[in-house]
Amino acid sequence: MNKLWKSFNVTANFNTPMQAIYDVWAKPAGLEYWFLRSADFTGTDGKSISKDTYLKAGDTYSWLWHGYSDDVCETGKVVEANGKDLFKFTFTDHCIVTVGLTEKEGLTILELIQSEIPEETDPTKNLYVQCSIGWTFYLANLKSMIEGGIDLRNKNMELHSNFK
């Protein structure tokens, strides 16, 4: 497989303090605010993590999305969380997603890198394409929610696409 298809990055800027952007990645309630229907985490001690608690390396998750049934569940773990500008976790098919934050010219710059994307033999399940489209949408939704309060997600199961 060409190494160009093994990772991609998506960048967005926010007119919001860096800590506020970090918090919506590193707390379950933050992830539910802009990304997920449900973000349940379990600590390394086996106990459920409250929605407003900062996540740390080793915590595991179970995620559900709006517009999809509970059968569509993503599980994984937090790989690294430094409390200010780096959050890293496993994602679909053992990929690694790294979220890095910097400040430049009064803006918070977010760079998301999804790496270790496996080779796909079925082009309809191409993680490189599907995930890059998905992250682009969700980062646009994060910007919309943080800067304008408008949620772009479809939360109505009756409007879920029936196209095959």
C-alpha positions in Angstrom: 0.0 0.0 0.0 1.2 3.5 -0.8 2.2 5.2 2.4 0.3 8.3 1.2 -2.9 6.4 2.0 -1.8 5.5 5.5 -2.5 8.9 7.2 -4.2 12.2 6.6 -4.5 15.5 8.4 -7.3 18.0 8.7 -6.8 21.5 10.2 -9.3 24.0 11.6 -9.0 27.3 13.4 -11.2 28.6 16.2 -11.7 32.0 17.6 -11.8 30.4 21.1 -9.2 29.8 23.8 -7.1 26.7 23.4 -8.3 25.3 26.7 -11.9 25.4 25.6 -11.1 23.4 22.5 -9.0 20.9 24.5 -11.9 20.4 26.9 -14.4 19.4 24.2 -12.0 16.6 23.2 -10.8 15.5 26.6 -14.0 15.3 28.6 -17.0 13.0 27.8 -19.5 15.9 28.0 -17.3 17.9 25.6 -17.4 15.1 23.0 -21.1 14.8 23.3 -21.5 18.5 22.8 -20.3 18.5 19.2 -19.4 15.0 18.1 -21.2 12.0 19.7 -24.7 11.0 21.0 -23.0 9.1 23.8 -19.4 9.1 25.0 -19.0 6.6 27.8 -15.5 6.1 29.3 -14.1 3.6 31.8 -10.9 4.3 33.8 -8.0 2.0 34.2 -9.5 1.1 37.6 -12.6 -0.3 35.8 -14.9 2.5 37.1 -17.1 4.6 34.9 -15.8 8.1 34.3 -18.1 11.1 35.0 -19.0 13.3 32.0 -17.1 16.3 33.3 -13.8 14.5 34.2 -10.7 14.9 32.1 -9.7 11.8 30.4 -6.2 10.2 30.7 -4.1 7.6 28.9 -5.5 4.1 29.3 -9.1 5.2 29.7 -11.4 3.1 27.3 -14.5 4.3 25.5 -17.7 3.2 23.9 -19.2 5.8 21.5 -22.6 6.2 19.8 -23.5 8.6 17.1 -26.7 10.6 16.3 -28.5 9.2 13.3 -27.3 5.6 13.9 -28.7 2.8 16.0 -26.9 1.5 19.1 -25.5 -1.3 16.8 -23.1 1.2 15.4 -20.7 1.5 18.4 -17.1 2.5 18.3 -14.7 1.3 21.1 -11.1 2.2 21.8 -8.8 3.9 24.3 -7.1 7.1 25.1 -3.4 6.8 24.2 -2.2 10.2 25.5 -3.8 13.3 27.1 -1.6 16.1 28.4 -4.2 18.4 29.8 -3.6 21.4 27.4 -2.7 20.8 23.8 -2.5 17.1 22.9 -5.1 14.4 22.9 -4.5 11.0 21.2 -6.8 7.9 20.9 -7.4 4.7 19.0 -10.1 4.8 16.4 -11.7 2.5 13.9 -9.7 -0.5 12.9 -6.8 0.4 15.3 -6.0 3.7 13.6 -4.5 6.4 15.8 -6.1 9.9 15.9 -3.8 12.7 17.2 -5.3 16.1 18.0 -2.8 18.8 18.5 -3.5 22.5 19.4 -1.4 25.6 19.0 -2.1 29.3 19.2 -1.4 31.7 16.3 -2.5 35.2 15.6 -5.1 35.1 18.3 -6.7 31.8 17.1 -6.5 28.3 18.3 -5.3 26.0 15.5 -6.3 22.4 15.6 -4.5 19.7 13.6 -6.1 16.3 13.5 -3.9 13.5 12.1 -5.4 10.0 11.6 -2.6 7.5 11.1 -2.0 3.8 10.8 -4.9 3.4 8.4 -5.0 -0.2 7.2 -5.0 -1.2 3.6 -8.6 -1.6 2.3 -9.5 -4.2 -0.3 -13.1 -3.0 -0.5 -13.2 0.5 -1.8 -16.6 1.1 -0.3 -15.0 0.8 3.2 -12.0 3.1 2.4 -11.2 4.5 5.8 -8.9 7.1 4.4 -11.7 8.7 2.4 -14.6 8.0 4.8 -12.8 9.2 7.9 -11.3 12.3 6.2 -14.8 13.3 5.1 -16.2 12.6 8.5 -13.5 14.5 10.4 -14.0 17.5 8.0 -17.7 17.6 8.8 -17.2 17.1 12.6 -14.6 19.8 12.8 -16.9 22.2 10.9 -19.6 21.3 13.4 -17.2 22.0 16.3 -16.5 25.4 14.8 -20.2 26.0 14.3 -21.1 25.0 17.9 -18.2 26.8 19.6 -18.5 30.1 17.6 -22.2 30.2 16.7 -24.2 27.6 18.7 -25.6 25.9 15.6 -25.5 22.1 15.7 -25.1 20.7 12.1 -25.6 17.0 13.2 -28.7 15.1 12.2 -30.3 14.0 15.4 -33.5 12.7 13.9 -33.4 9.0 13.3 -36.4 9.3 10.9 -34.2 11.4 8.5 -31.4 8.8 8.3 -30.5 8.0 4.7 -32.1 4.9 3.2 -29.8 5.0 0.1 -27.8 1.9 -0.5 
